[in-house]
Structures are given as C-alpha cells and as structure tokens.
C-alpha cells in the first residue's frame, strides 16, 4: 500500500489498483485496475482549481443542479464541494485495500461559499481502493446551531469502450424524470441504451445498477443511503456545447452513473450525521 501527496494530488496504490484524488473538489481523477482506466476524464479538464473538474468522480453537495430553494439559490450548479479545496486528514490500511480521508468544513470554506450557504457543516469523504473496486463515502455532520437541508451525489464518469454497445440494467420499472424532455416518466421493462442525449433522474432505485458492455457486466454500482441514480451522457450535441469536454467524440467512451440523494432534500438537525456511499465494482 502506498499513499503519496504531491502538491494537491494524492496518489493511492494498492496491489494492481491505482487512483489519484485532487484536493480540489476531492475529485478522483483516475482509477486504474490492472492498468485499465475505469474513469473518463476530459482532455480539457481544468486541474488547476479554476473550475469543477470535467470527469472522474466529482462530489456534489449541498445541491444537485441549481435550485431556487432559498437556502441554496445562491449556490453554483452542483454546489461548492467540487470546487472547494479539501484537506487530506487520514490514510488507513484495510484488510483488503487502502483508504484515504479528506475533509471540508465551514471554517475552511471559501468566503463566497460561506456567504452563499451560511451553515455549520463538516464533510468527511473517504475513498477506499481495493483490487477491483472503488468506494466513495460521504459523511455530513451538522456542527452548527440551526438545521439545514441538502442534496448529495457522486457524479461518476465511468469509462466505457463503445457507447453503442452499452446497456444499463437495474433501472427497469423505476420512475424517472427526463431532464431533456422536462417530463416525469413511468418505469418500464426496457433495458436502457444510449443513442441520443440522456439526462435522467431515476428515483428510489431498489436494485443494484449494472453497466453492460457488449452484453457482459462491466461495472456494478452498490449504493447505501443514496436512493436515486442519475444517468447522463451529453451525446454529440452536448459534448460540442460543453467547453471543457474533449475530445468532442469522448461521449462515446463515457457514461455518468451518479448515485445520489437528489429527489428531495435531506434535513439535518444540529449534531446529527448523514452518510451516503457507493461501491463501483470493475467486473470486466
Ligand atoms: O448529472 C447530470 C447533470 O446535471 C446534467 O444536467 C449536466 O448539467 C451535467 O450534470 C454536467 O453538469 P456540469 O455542471 O458538470 O457541467
């Protein structure tokens, strides 16, 4: 097991697994198993802390998207967690892997974000690297004197070989909101394939979600405390309109499978704690 902090990049090595996490946004930017990259990262991703990183696993907190709910209306898209500087506070050896822990709290939040969201909070983010899986776990603690509402999500950009051969299992029969159409949809038994812009919020997903490539399981995503799953692929039109999305045909090698608690709001009273986690298994 090896953990190296070089500037604002934490490199984590465990047997045949490798990962890097930037302190900027606590973003996992690369995760390799046996030399095979499992996350998609834009070639134009800003890694200098100037903006949210396009790719990897951005951490979304305290709001998903934008919202006119008063307490979060001033926040940028997807909140401040992914654009803040986190602190590396711990590393630990697991019996089957290695974990690193990063924190972000109100007292080390940029002034602008504190003005936009003036609540007492402490985030603890643990990334656990095992031979063929990546676990990300977020602990939210209310250390202030007033309750706050929040949403949280892991915006995972999974790397695929060929989007045309991808299907997604486990979301059948789940109702979803289609952001492209602006409409709620009833679940169906259709297996999800992506052949156009896709931006769907699946609600209260009971099953494990699997991403298939050529009919074989490539990834499975386990969730705890995260009832919703967002599926996003900008397709060609979206990729062309996103300035830091490169290469332009990179949409053919990525699918965002985003476990979250985003359909409503989680409320946290002072001294209370919430946790949500995902485990991405690299199967093939
Ligand atoms: O999670 C899907 C989504 O909300 C899409 O609507 C799209 O906006 C995507 O996130 C990327 O958002 P970003 O702020 O990273 O450009």
Boltz pocket constraint, residues with backbone or C-beta under 6 A from the ligand:
constraints:
  - pocket:
      binder: B
      contacts: [[A, 52], [A, 53], [A, 65], [A, 77], [A, 78], [A, 155], [A, 179], [A, 199], [A, 230], [A, 231], [A, 232], [A, 256], [A, 258]]
      max_distance: 6.0
